[in-house]
Amino acid sequence: MIKFGTGGWRAVIGEDFICDNIRLVASGIVALAKESGKADKPIIIGYDRRFLSENAAKWVAEVLAEAGMEVWFLHRSAPTPYVMHTVKDQNLHFGIEITASHNPYQDNGLKILNALGEKVDEDLTLRIESFLDGIDYQFIDDLSFGFGKVYDFSYAIDYYVNHLKNLLLPLKDLTIVFDTANGGSYDIARRVFDGLNVKTIFVANKPNGVNINLKCGATYVSNLQKAVKNQYGGNANFVAIDCSDKLQHFK
């Protein structure tokens, strides 16, 4: 039985997180979009760097396109905040990110974001769950209502990087240590601060699909602490940032 928690749906890869279940969840999202009367608006799909994320994102895109929906697909990994930003900035109705956030690499999952770029409320996830459980099929007669299109929206990540650069206050003589948790922020974090008047040090920034959050990230900050102590002995002007899911400052 597929159940959503506070951070979306999460499951063990190869057990519950399999193609059939992922396509079922995507069908539930289609049903939700049709019921809300917003099926004519595009849905953006992003994914992180963990194993099976890109494949899962493609399976979701296939279901949405088969149902006639327009899909904005990111053909390179992107963190959840980027999808959140784009949904709100482009006035979309839903966004989807394939991720299990800070869960271990054995897990994967799916977040559904509303028009404000926030996670959908419990009532909407319960509607999807009831659809998946076969209880509420009557509210949708047919998931297929035409052939949609999938567009490569990867270029917009460059705009997001510039957007983040513009939000930064002037920086000078600052050293920033990043723990990107081998996740979706590993590249964007570097690009945002590249060229600024700061020194950057990165740890856990070589994702291979099975090392996300592995002794790094929000649940394992000792590497971040060690990098700061080794470099500066705890006496320098620095900011340590965990990028496992979103930029989070440790003071």
N, C-alpha and C positions, 0 to 999 in steps of 0.2 A: 504494500500500500504506500503510495507516494504522499508524504506529508511535508508541508512547508513549516519552517520555524521562523524565528524573528529575522533571520538573515537570508531568507529564501529557502530553496530546496537544496539539501546536501545529502550525499550518499557515498558509499564506498564504490570506487571504480571496479567494474567487473562483477559486482553483486547487484545492487539496485541502480547504480549509475551505468546504464547500458543503452544502446541505441533505441530499443523499443520504448523504454520508459522516457527517454529524452524526447522522442517524437510525440509521445502521449502528452507530455507537459506542453510542448509546442502547440498541439491541437487545443489544449485547454486555453492557451493564450489567444489563439484565433477565436475561439468561442467567446472569450471575454471581450475581445475587440469588437466582434460583431454585435454582441449584446449591448455594448456601450454606444454603438453607432459611430465608432471612430475607425472602422476597418479601412477607410480610405486614406488614413494617414500612414506615412512610413514608420517602420520600427527599426531602430538601430540595434545591431548585435555586435558585442565585443567579447573578448575572451582574454584570460590571463595565460601564464606560461606553463601551467601544470599539464601533466599528461592527459591526453584526450580532449583538451579544451577546444582546440581548433576544429577537430572532427565534430564535436558536439555542437559547436556554433554553426557548422555547415548543415548538420541535420535539422537544426531548428530553422535555419534559413530555407531549406528545402520545403519543410511543412508549410511555412508561411507563404512562400511563393506559389506552391501548389494550390493554396487556398485563395490566391488572387491578390495577396498583399504585396506592397512594395517594401523591399528590405534594403537598408543601408548597412553594408557588411564591411567590417574592418579586416583586411587581409594581413594584418600584423597585430600582435597582441597589444592591448591597451588596458590601463587600470580602470577600475570601476568609476572613479571620479570623472574620468573623461566622458564616459557614457552618460553619467548623471548630468554633466554640464551640457552636453549636446542635446539631450532630450529637452531640457528647459530652453536652451538658447535657440533651437530650431523649431520650437513649438510642436514637438511630436507628442503622441499620446502615450506611447510605451517605449521603454528601452529594455534590453536584455543583456546581462553580462554572465558569461560562463565562468564561474569561480566558486571556490569554497572558502574564500577569504583567508582567515588565519588557521583554518583546519590543516592537518598534516597532508602530505602529498598523496597519500593513499585515497583521499576523498576528492570529490569534485561536486559541482552543484550549479545552480542557476538562480540569479537574482532578477526580479522583475521590478522595473522602475516606472513610476507614474509620470504625469506631465510636468511635475515640479522637480523631477530628477530624484525623487525620494522613493524609498521602497513602498510598494503598494500596501494598502492596509489589510488587516486580517480578513475583513469581509470578502475582499476580492480573491484572496488566496483560498478562502473556504469555497468560493464559487468554482475555482479551478479544481480543487480537490474533489468536490462533489461530482463535477463533470467526469473526472478521471475514474471515480468509483462507480460510474454508470448510473448514478442516482438521478442526475439532472440532464439527461440527454434531450429531454423534450424542449429545452429552451433554444435549441439550435437544430434546424431541420437538416442542414447539409453544410459541412465544412468547406466544400468546394464551390467557389463562386467565380471562377475564372482563372487566368494565369497571371501571376504577378511577376515582378522583375526584381532582380538583385543587382544593386549598384555597389561598386567599390568605393567606399567612403574613407579609405585610408589616408588620403591626402589631407583631410581635415585635422588630422593629428598635429600637423605643422601649425595650424592656426591655434590649436589648443596650447602648444608649447609657447607661442608668442603671447597668448593670453596670460599664461602664468608668469612669463617674464615681466609683463606690464604691471602685474599685481605686486611685484616685489619692490620693497623700499630700497633706496640706494644702499649698497653693501660695500664695505671697505674693511680690509684687514681682518676678515673673518674666515675662520676655517670651519667647514661643515663636513661632518661625517655622516654618510648615508648607509643605512642597512636596507637594501631593496628587497630582501627576503627571497631573492631569485624569482621574483614575480613580475607582474605587468608594468611596474614603474621603473624597472631596471634601466631602460633606455631613456624614457622621458625625463627622469630626474637629472640624468647627466646632461641632456640637451637643454633643459631649462636653465641650468647654472653655468653652462659652457659660455665662455666669453665674458662673464661677469668678473668683477674685481674680488674674487674669493678663491680660496684654495679648497678643493673638494677631495675627499677620500671615500672610496666605496668599498663596502664589504657585502658579501652575499649578492653579487651582481652578475653571476654567470649561470643563468637558468638552463637546465637540461631536461626539464619536464618532470623529473622525479626528485628534485632537491628544493622545491618551494617550501618555505617555512621549516626546513630541516635544520635544526639547531641555529635558527636565525629568526628574524621578524618579531612581531609583537609579543609572542609568547616565550621568546628566548633572547633577551636583550643583552646578555653577557658579552657577546661578540662586539656589540656596539660600544659597551662600556670599556672593554679591553682595548679596542682600537683607539679610543680617546686617551686612555691612560698611557698606553705604549708610546703614543706620539707626543703627548704634552705633559704627562705627569699630573694631569688634573689642574694645571695652573694657567692655561691659555684661554683666550677668548674664542669659544667654539659653540656650535649648535649641533646636537646629534639628532638625526631624523630617521624615524622608522617609516619605510614606504611599503609595508606589507600589504596595505589596502588603501591607505590615504596618508598624506603628509601629516605626521604627528610629532610635535616637538617634545623632547625630553629635556627638562631643566634640572 
